Amino acid sequence: MGWFSKSTSESPAATRQDRQKCWESRDQYFQCLDTAGILTAGEEGTACSRSKSQYEKNCAKSWVGISKTMLLHRADLFADHQIDYFNKRRVLAEQQKDMLAQSQVQAQAAKHKAI
């Protein structure tokens, strides 16, 4: 096998529809977590098991084509990385909202103090 040979077992690149399906299933899973009052994905037990399995299935599938090139045929690692990224991003986004709300409260307090 040479530098530019192509493996026949390689999956096709993810399509726009694959990525859209991933994002939609991610949103459904995160909505379920929100409804259950759970911030950190994976801590819901069986509460969102159906939407979680769709999320993991669709997101892993949607990134396989990209990952084989990027991670030297380790699609499973890249898919896990993408799901992990989404899960961590969810927590960070919530923390950012809290920090923004806190700074707005402090700004209002400083404004009232100045008056």
Order of alpha helices (4+ residues) and beta strands (2+ residues): alpha-alpha-alpha-alpha
